Amino acid sequence: MLANKVASQDPDPFEKQAANGGAHSGGRVHCVNLVHRLYPTIDPILDRDHAKYLTGRCPSPTLDPKEVLYARNDRETPMLLNNYYYKNQLSHKCLLTVDQELGSDPSTMPFVENMAADNGYFREQLSRAALLLSENNPLTGDQGEVRKACQSVNAS
């Protein structure tokens, strides 16, 4: 788990864990990874207006594997890496459960609030967290892999 990796390398891992989540600021989530929050009933944590947007993007719990349906992580600034990810957490507009949990966990919530309020602070912390993870015991060779699909390990 990311928190354990960060905790083993930093005396204050929760700030770094919150910062690393910010990498989800840009990009999109395929519907297959979020329909469980929409069907059969909408996750009560989700903002109602945002849930309407999501059900419009992902109109069915049964997906055609040939279709590439997705929703943007950030509707306001979808192609920018910025602190809207944290603003969305506080507004209950996260697509992935792991992101929403980061914004509600008492260990990370103060950092989420700070990053939502200050884009410069977010950028500084994301840079530090990325550097920490990249320089301290990275997996090399056959010790790790770049996943082709985030939700599962690659087939051998």
Solvent accessible surface area in square Angstrom, and as a share of the most:
residue,aa,sasa,rsa
1,M,175,0.78
2,L,78,0.39
3,A,19,0.15
4,N,101,0.52
5,K,71,0.30
6,V,0,0.00
7,A,50,0.39
8,S,89,0.58
9,Q,39,0.17
10,D,24,0.12
11,P,137,0.86
12,D,59,0.31
13,P,19,0.12
14,F,83,0.35
15,E,26,0.12
16,K,21,0.09
17,Q,31,0.14
18,A,0,0.00
19,A,0,0.00
20,N,22,0.11
21,G,13,0.12
22,G,0,0.00
23,A,63,0.49
24,H,68,0.30
25,S,1,0.00
26,G,27,0.26
27,G,32,0.31
28,R,115,0.42
29,V,10,0.06
30,H,74,0.33
31,C,1,0.01
32,V,92,0.53
33,N,45,0.23
34,L,1,0.00
35,V,20,0.11
36,H,116,0.52
37,R,7,0.02
38,L,3,0.01
39,Y,47,0.18
40,P,137,0.86
41,T,105,0.61
42,I,60,0.30
43,D,30,0.16
44,P,113,0.71
45,I,92,0.47
46,L,4,0.02
47,D,44,0.23
48,R,127,0.46
49,D,103,0.53
50,H,8,0.04
51,A,1,0.00
52,K,147,0.62
53,Y,43,0.16
54,L,2,0.01
55,T,37,0.22
56,G,59,0.56
57,R,92,0.33
58,C,0,0.00
59,P,87,0.55
60,S,40,0.26
61,P,75,0.47
62,T,112,0.65
63,L,45,0.22
64,D,67,0.35
65,P,129,0.81
66,K,185,0.79
67,E,96,0.43
68,V,97,0.56
69,L,53,0.26
70,Y,43,0.16
71,A,0,0.00
72,R,76,0.28
73,N,21,0.11
74,D,1,0.01
75,R,124,0.45
76,E,124,0.56
77,T,29,0.17
78,P,36,0.23
79,M,151,0.67
80,L,104,0.52
81,L,76,0.38
82,N,13,0.07
83,N,9,0.05
84,Y,69,0.26
85,Y,9,0.04
86,Y,0,0.00
87,K,77,0.33
88,N,17,0.09
89,Q,2,0.01
90,L,68,0.34
91,S,50,0.32
92,H,83,0.37
93,K,66,0.28
94,C,6,0.03
95,L,5,0.03
96,L,38,0.19
97,T,55,0.32
98,V,93,0.54
99,D,8,0.04
100,Q,7,0.03
101,E,96,0.43
102,L,18,0.09
103,G,3,0.03
104,S,69,0.45
105,D,60,0.31
106,P,118,0.74
107,S,45,0.29
108,T,3,0.02
109,M,69,0.31
110,P,66,0.41
111,F,40,0.17
112,V,0,0.00
113,E,78,0.35
114,N,74,0.38
115,M,0,0.00
116,A,9,0.07
117,A,90,0.70
118,D,69,0.36
119,N,52,0.27
120,G,45,0.43
121,Y,48,0.18
122,F,0,0.00
123,R,121,0.44
124,E,83,0.37
125,Q,6,0.02
126,L,25,0.12
127,S,73,0.47
128,R,127,0.46
129,A,0,0.00
130,A,51,0.39
131,L,100,0.50
132,L,29,0.14
133,L,42,0.21
134,S,69,0.44
135,E,117,0.53
136,N,54,0.28
137,N,114,0.58
138,P,70,0.44
139,L,121,0.60
140,T,88,0.51
141,G,75,0.72
142,D,144,0.75
143,Q,120,0.53
144,G,30,0.29
145,E,89,0.40
146,V,139,0.80
147,R,114,0.42
148,K,187,0.79
149,A,42,0.32
150,C,116,0.69
151,Q,118,0.52
152,S,55,0.36
153,V,102,0.59
154,N,38,0.20
155,A,104,0.81
156,S,163,1.05
